[in-house]
Amino acid sequence: MGQPRKKHNAEFKAKVAMAALKGEGTIAELSSRFGVHSSMINTWKKVLTDGVSSLFAAGKVAPDKADEAKLSNLYAKIGELTVERDFLQRKPVP
């Protein structure tokens, strides 16, 4: 059996893809330096180059309805907790 799969975070993937894009070495050199397979570097590089155009898209991206619903639920919860905190901070009447 082979080695267990490694899970790399987005920051690491971006770092490796940027190094490949900048040409800081050949793919084989980057592969040995970062300890990942060359096909992964090529995949991450492709994801980087394909996703860059969305950064320069005209206008802002509208928030999803799911995000708005989540936000309203969170604001409601904050309100409940604030009321509860204020109630519990009151001193009892002797």
matplotlib code that plots the C-alpha trace (Angstrom):
import matplotlib.pyplot as plt

x = [0.0, 1.1, 1.5, -1.7, -2.9, -1.7, -4.1, -2.6, -4.2, -5.0, -2.1, 0.4, -1.2, -1.2, 2.5, 3.5, 1.3, 2.8, 6.3, 5.5, 3.9, 6.9, 9.3, 11.3, 12.5, 11.4, 8.3, 10.6, 12.7, 9.6, 8.2, 11.2, 11.5, 7.8, 7.4, 4.4, 3.9, 4.5, 1.0, -0.4, 1.8, 0.5, -3.1, -2.7, -1.0, -3.9, -6.5, -4.6, -4.4, -8.0, -9.3, -7.4, -9.8, -12.6, -10.6, -10.8, -14.5, -16.5, -18.6, -18.9, -20.3, -23.7, -24.0, -25.9, -29.4, -28.1, -25.4, -28.0, -30.2, -27.3, -26.4, -29.9, -29.9, -26.6, -27.8, -30.9, -28.8, -26.6, -29.7, -31.0, -27.6, -27.3, -30.8, -29.9, -26.6, -28.2, -31.0, -28.5, -26.3, -29.1, -28.7, -31.4, -33.7, -33.3]
y = [0.0, 3.6, 6.5, 8.1, 11.2, 14.5, 17.4, 20.7, 24.0, 26.7, 28.9, 26.1, 25.4, 29.0, 29.3, 26.3, 27.4, 30.9, 29.5, 27.4, 30.4, 32.7, 30.0, 29.8, 26.4, 23.5, 21.5, 18.7, 21.0, 22.5, 19.0, 17.9, 21.2, 21.2, 17.4, 17.2, 15.3, 17.3, 16.6, 18.3, 21.4, 21.5, 21.1, 23.9, 26.1, 25.6, 26.4, 29.6, 30.8, 29.9, 31.6, 34.9, 36.3, 36.2, 38.7, 41.3, 40.7, 43.9, 44.8, 43.1, 39.6, 39.7, 37.8, 34.6, 34.3, 31.5, 33.9, 36.6, 34.1, 32.9, 36.5, 37.4, 34.2, 35.2, 38.8, 37.4, 35.2, 38.1, 40.1, 37.2, 36.8, 40.5, 40.7, 37.6, 39.1, 42.4, 40.6, 38.4, 41.4, 43.1, 43.0, 41.1, 43.2, 42.3]
z = [0.0, -0.6, 1.7, 3.1, 1.2, 2.4, 2.6, 1.8, 2.8, 0.3, 1.3, 0.5, -2.8, -3.8, -2.8, -4.9, -7.9, -7.7, -7.6, -10.7, -12.5, -11.7, -13.0, -9.8, -11.0, -13.2, -12.2, -11.1, -8.9, -7.3, -6.9, -4.8, -3.0, -1.8, -1.6, -3.9, -7.2, -10.4, -11.6, -8.5, -9.2, -12.8, -11.6, -9.0, -11.6, -14.0, -11.2, -10.4, -14.0, -14.7, -11.5, -11.9, -14.5, -11.9, -9.8, -12.5, -13.4, -13.7, -10.7, -7.4, -7.0, -5.5, -2.2, -2.4, -0.9, 1.4, 2.7, 3.4, 5.2, 7.3, 8.1, 9.2, 11.5, 13.0, 13.7, 15.3, 17.5, 18.5, 19.5, 21.6, 23.4, 24.0, 25.6, 27.7, 28.8, 29.8, 31.7, 33.7, 34.5, 36.4, 40.2, 42.0, 44.2, 47.9]

ax = plt.figure().add_subplot(projection="3d")
ax.plot(x, y, z, "-o")
ax.set_aspect("equal")
plt.show()
